[in-house]
């Protein structure tokens, strides 16, 4: 089993967030970690799952509106921009 575990800085770069915020997400358990001693790493598949969970929330709402997408759709399934 040769899975490259990601460092906090790599997680931050992938998510385009600060290193401090990446470590905060890991400390809260929102991104699962592997610990050995004081070292903390993230499995790539756990980071992918975190991204999927959070991406599905983005797909639920019209960006910036606070309303579910279904309320903004026309009968043909297109999102209204009015």
Protein Blocks (a to p, Z undefined) as FASTA:
>chain_A
ZZddddfklmmmmnopafklmmmmmmnomaccddehjbccddfklmmmmmmmmmmmmmmp
cghklpafklmpcfkopacfZZ
